[in-house]
Every structure is written in C-alpha cells, then in structure tokens.
C-alpha cells in the first residue's frame, strides 16, 4: 500500500525521499488557492519563480507579472496572489509569472527531486484526492508554511487530504496524524479555528478577509495544476 506523509515546512523537506512521490504543494493563504482558481478560470499557464527580480526576465514576453511579499502586492506588478485577481476576465488564455513569499519557493524545492508536483487547496480538495487515489503512488503533502516555519492553515488542508486518503494509503508519520487530528477538530468552522493563527493577524492588517474566506471554500474547482518544466498547467 502506498503511503502518505506530511512535511510541515519546506525546511524539513530534505528529510523525505520524494523521488518516487507525488508532492502536493500547499499554500492556502493564498498562493495555491489563487493558482488553482486561475487554472480553473482558463489561464494557459502560471510560471512560479523564486524571486521578485526573476519576474522581470519575462517582462517582454507579453505575460502578466504577479509578485507578492508579506501579503502585499509588490509595487510595479500587475497583481499579487489574491484569488480575485485570477478571474476568467483577467487570466483566461494568459500566462502569468508569479512569485510569492512561501508557495513558489516550496514548488521549486519540491521540483528538484519529486516524481511529480501538483498544487492543492481547499478549492480543489476532492479533485486532488481523487487523483492521488487513482495514481496510487506515495504522497508527500508539503506545507509551504510561513518563511520556513509551521503554520495552521496549510496543516489543516494536509489533514483534510489525510482524512480522505487514510483508507487507501498507509499514514506514514506523526505529522500526518497531527494534521488529521487538527483538521477533525477544526473542520466544523475552519475560519473560526484560524482566528488564532499568526497569519490571520497579518492578513487582518491587510484587510483581505474576503480572500481568506474564499480560500477556505471546499470544492469550488476541479482543476489540478501540475508543474511541467517551468510552468504550472492544468493536469490533463
């Protein structure tokens, strides 16, 4: 039986052998939620890059440039990582180059060794779980966290995936058990549970409560973004 494990922060990724694993990158607030929503709404591709400066290399290719640091849009860029910037009206048929504080870094780290890298969010929870069941390979749920630290919201999503897969996979580590316990405690009121999180306090200062509530919606999307080369595209 394939196993499922949870890596609570990218700082721990080197501890996991992922060469034959599907890695699900998780950055609920807000990178992977926005990426999922953008691909669902017809974006041709999203290119995750590590640094703000890396976006500039694509400036003359007609792509939309999106950059976020510490929850805010970087001055001079088209938008950041609010899901409401990734509507069909804005992104359908377009390629977006994106850098964020945590999520795009986690994708690059995973891509160096993983069998496959896909993007997970509450918005596409069931689609991701159905795909993982079908593929029947080892799974690592990689929480992007906050600047290499543990965070609540990504761990909650990891727990939601473990809940759906535990009958079909071996639960491989204590991080998975903890994530599952946390999700089962919180799932009746995810937003209420996250009131206590450190990231919640950061986001309150940015006045983006609408973003937070949207990112906690379950199964709004069917699209699964998958990293192919340098681009995130819709999984065929």
Secondary structure as the mmCIF struct_conf table of DSSP 4:
data_model
#
loop_
_struct_conf.conf_type_id
_struct_conf.id
_struct_conf.beg_label_comp_id
_struct_conf.beg_label_asym_id
_struct_conf.beg_label_seq_id
_struct_conf.end_label_comp_id
_struct_conf.end_label_asym_id
_struct_conf.end_label_seq_id
STRN STRN1 UNK A 3 UNK A 7
BEND BEND1 UNK A 8 UNK A 9
HELX_RH_3T_P HELX_RH_3T_P1 UNK A 10 UNK A 15
BEND BEND2 UNK A 16 UNK A 16
TURN_TY1_P TURN_TY1_P1 UNK A 19 UNK A 20
STRN STRN2 UNK A 21 UNK A 26
TURN_TY1_P TURN_TY1_P2 UNK A 28 UNK A 30
HELX_RH_AL_P HELX_RH_AL_P1 UNK A 31 UNK A 40
TURN_TY1_P TURN_TY1_P3 UNK A 41 UNK A 42
BEND BEND3 UNK A 44 UNK A 44
STRN STRN3 UNK A 45 UNK A 48
BEND BEND4 UNK A 50 UNK A 51
HELX_RH_AL_P HELX_RH_AL_P2 UNK A 52 UNK A 55
HELX_RH_3T_P HELX_RH_3T_P2 UNK A 56 UNK A 58
TURN_TY1_P TURN_TY1_P4 UNK A 59 UNK A 62
STRN STRN4 UNK A 64 UNK A 69
TURN_TY1_P TURN_TY1_P5 UNK A 70 UNK A 71
STRN STRN5 UNK A 72 UNK A 73
HELX_LH_PP_P HELX_LH_PP_P1 UNK A 74 UNK A 74
TURN_TY1_P TURN_TY1_P6 UNK A 75 UNK A 76
BEND BEND5 UNK A 77 UNK A 78
STRN STRN6 UNK A 79 UNK A 79
BEND BEND6 UNK A 81 UNK A 81
HELX_RH_3T_P HELX_RH_3T_P3 UNK A 83 UNK A 85
BEND BEND7 UNK A 86 UNK A 86
HELX_RH_AL_P HELX_RH_AL_P3 UNK A 88 UNK A 91
TURN_TY1_P TURN_TY1_P7 UNK A 92 UNK A 93
STRN STRN7 UNK A 95 UNK A 99
BEND BEND8 UNK A 101 UNK A 102
HELX_RH_AL_P HELX_RH_AL_P4 UNK A 103 UNK A 111
TURN_TY1_P TURN_TY1_P8 UNK A 112 UNK A 113
BEND BEND9 UNK A 115 UNK A 115
STRN STRN8 UNK A 116 UNK A 120
HELX_RH_3T_P HELX_RH_3T_P4 UNK A 122 UNK A 124
HELX_RH_AL_P HELX_RH_AL_P5 UNK A 125 UNK A 135
STRN STRN9 UNK A 138 UNK A 143
TURN_TY1_P TURN_TY1_P9 UNK A 145 UNK A 145
STRN STRN10 UNK A 146 UNK A 146
TURN_TY1_P TURN_TY1_P10 UNK A 147 UNK A 148
STRN STRN11 UNK A 149 UNK A 149
HELX_RH_AL_P HELX_RH_AL_P6 UNK A 152 UNK A 165
TURN_TY1_P TURN_TY1_P11 UNK A 166 UNK A 168
BEND BEND10 UNK A 169 UNK A 169
STRN STRN12 UNK A 170 UNK A 171
BEND BEND11 UNK A 173 UNK A 173
HELX_RH_AL_P HELX_RH_AL_P7 UNK A 174 UNK A 186
HELX_RH_3T_P HELX_RH_3T_P5 UNK A 187 UNK A 189
HELX_RH_AL_P HELX_RH_AL_P8 UNK A 190 UNK A 193
HELX_RH_3T_P HELX_RH_3T_P6 UNK A 194 UNK A 196
BEND BEND12 UNK A 197 UNK A 197
HELX_RH_AL_P HELX_RH_AL_P9 UNK A 198 UNK A 206
TURN_TY1_P TURN_TY1_P12 UNK A 207 UNK A 207
HELX_RH_AL_P HELX_RH_AL_P10 UNK A 209 UNK A 215
TURN_TY1_P TURN_TY1_P13 UNK A 216 UNK A 216
BEND BEND13 UNK A 218 UNK A 219
STRN STRN13 UNK A 225 UNK A 228
TURN_TY1_P TURN_TY1_P14 UNK A 229 UNK A 230
STRN STRN14 UNK A 231 UNK A 234
#
